[in-house]
């Protein structure tokens, strides 16, 4: 007495192949869709004041460091104080409607709460100043900010992504594709024109140990 | 007694099974929704950035902290306006870059959430304006009686500005009186120097110049005034750099263990009341051996004391003192009566050590702080002569002598106002409570023991809207509208001009100050130049040339010794008989953590283990094993101590090395109105303290109450169990065999689990801890806690062994139970090269860096605790709970917001379920590495200083690069005294110890 037909002999095979593909599929889905490449990149919240980096950084040609003044000396680039905005906007576009929230806050002393876009977890201690000093351009981590009307996260900012650059620079030094002359770090559109490696004042030694960032 | 009301509440709430499952399900569901959307994080920029502030970078400001007649210069770290960490000011003579545990912890007092936010009138919320109106009305009334019924009770001050304002107050109200009181004062010291030298003076000791030091009940390393300064110079005099080095020898005679006693070469436990007799016997022996003591020696020889002293403690010590001659010195504790101070003065003069070792400086406030001064106030109130009483600081209801009944007395005054940080015992009994600023919130100036004046500048506006003592004095002196800044600046003007060799002779005009120079020539000094001098003084923290009362450096020539007066006083001194079982002695001891009780609400200090007993969150009545067995008590028995009709109850702790017949009673515990943290911790011993017995008292009887009490200690065993943990030798043995500390056991070769790592290149971090310098004072433990955001767990959890401090100080007893020696050893992660902890981590949360750091990545840790089990040093700490939230404050919503402001933004705040340990202050390594990268240079030796190293007053801890052969640490780590603790396990510890050297007198054997 046979309960199963002959075709049922295929069942274990289908189960094995199907099961494995399902697992591979699930892993792939999690790999991509749970990763920062999918969940973080493209994050672009609305900000309390309509501020366009395109207008200021590209059209007007302001250097990044006019507003993010401490980026070369401090760990944080810091959102500029309202005073910096008012340096110009007390005379430039002084009655613009778009700037009403800024003027109101400036006059009343109210807080302006910007939403952080490029965000690292609290257990990561990142320092802007050394990266700039080593010749890592703003664009490497922030993308073409000068083309954004509303700032958007462009890179995954994951640990693997960080280490990719650290390992490349350690191995290739001045020839690394992530580096540029220190004078060009804020130049968003800079392109490498020569195939010669950069001349570094001292060998770069980017950290790969845990406590460099986690402590 | 197992009184759970004395324990902090269990931080785990009672939850039923259903409730638990319910919240489990709810949190799972919430977890699902939480993951859907990224949490928004807000960034709030400044309106305009305050001058010099760079977000993300710490700033440092110099200021000063007053402490028991001394002032310690500080450099305070501030992050975006939040003071987070206190360090010593290297330019200040009383600090030289170091501070002690209490000063380290005082930053926490600033953020204490229980400080009062507004003035209170009769317990109800009021305002400063209301108080000012009431005070003004009072003062205008007193203007008619010249202040005859106006009194002020203040704490002794070191501040020239406060003294100036006090004088102005005296001119405004000639009949008013200012009384001063502090529970621990220098009255005996001043009385002793008045007896011996005719002036109230404070001795200033250069321990680095001393060869033989005899401490008569003086804990000059921890609780006496000028402790940090003394610590530094003492450690210089004890430094051993090679077998050719010489070092000082320290004899300590004291009733109970002190930090100084821990450091002694020879220690004699002697009841405090017997110390005068010992001093007289020693002086007689010195005179007999030919020391020219004159009338003092004759009087000492005729003193009749009951009970004899061990002959070696008289004869051998006297001989050794004579051999040392000009380098021998007697130091006397403030607890001892004036006659002992005068005797020491006479002996030091005869030995010739005045000048080279001892100099004297005039007491800043000679009327300072006598119990008698408070007694006169109390009797004036009793006679109805006081209508207005202002209490500026202090807490007399809690800490005044019990026979004065201050609490009952206060209610007899119409208007009382108490300026204090908290609504304490005294505030509760006053009409007005006025919130006082913390030291880091106010302008001021403080004079150090040697006369150096330092400027106190605020780092933060008063968090709770308080006022400083200086501001109250200003309004009393009629300068109500003057800003404290201007008052301090006005006081500093003359000394600042003096630095330029000028004397001010008028206010001047047109941007010039009228002055005369040293030759008497009229000079116009530009105000801009003065502005520059003032800013420099603020930056440095000290007025370089300004001294209020410079030390008398050659007392022998300047001050005549009144030998006949001392002899006459000695002849009529009644010397106490040795205590007996029925007539015990109690000795009131300044607590190494609480001082006089003012720090009771400070969680770091509460949790800090006592340097000797290792008890946390409590004090105890310390008794010797012999006395304990005579009384039939053991550790944990609650005893009742009675003296006449006064009594206290306290839990006993049996401590070898305590003088027989003495019960040591640490002051400052058992507060009832200190705050949630400090209330009812330990036992209040002030009820036994009276005006005639401020230091110690005899004739005390002890009875068991039958109750039991549990202590929470951080160390369970007092013995090294025969293992060579702390290694030591005498100076002689060291000279004969410099490498004595290295064991003749080859390190076990561990199995080659992987190929050896090459540590010969790059920076290789290492540390040495000099056990010869360490005195166990515990400043480093608090410094580590402040730097690394280490939580506090509470008494119950400490008792379970869950204390979190990364750095602990082990204390071992050696030798006979009657005459034990104590050894201390700071212990933190030693960063093994072959770290056993790293091998067992299942999730690779522990990694070894190429620079030899054993690193831990908190967000990887899953809390198996395998690493802690595998650590031979037991230095890993586990977060059993989310201590910051569920710890001692136990508030919903986590750690009180103000306390969060203290935390170091460069160190992760750890959550429940992760392991942590010493990281060699990796945040400091990293920040200096990045700074040198910015500057384009290499790290140099001395760039990176760990928190423990920075604060150590004895310079026992050295950190640096072992691959840099010129670095201090590599020289020490290759020196002759080095040894690796447990290195025989083959784990290659990076922290190595330098063995202790004793310098005993062979004649004492």
Interface residues (C-beta under 8 A of the other chain):
Chain A: X39 X40 X43 X45 X70 X72 X73 X74 X75 X76 X78 X79 X80 X81 X82 X83 X105 X106 X109 X111 X112 X113 X114 X115 X116 X119 X121 X122 X123 X125 X127 X129 X130 X133 X134 X201 X202 X209 X210 X211 X212 X214 X215
Chain B: X38 X40 X41 X42 X43 X44 X45 X46 X47 X48 X49 X54 X55 X56 X57 X847 X849 X850 X851 X853 X855 X856 X857 X858 X859 X906 X907 X908 X919 X922 X923 X926 X930 X933 X934 X936
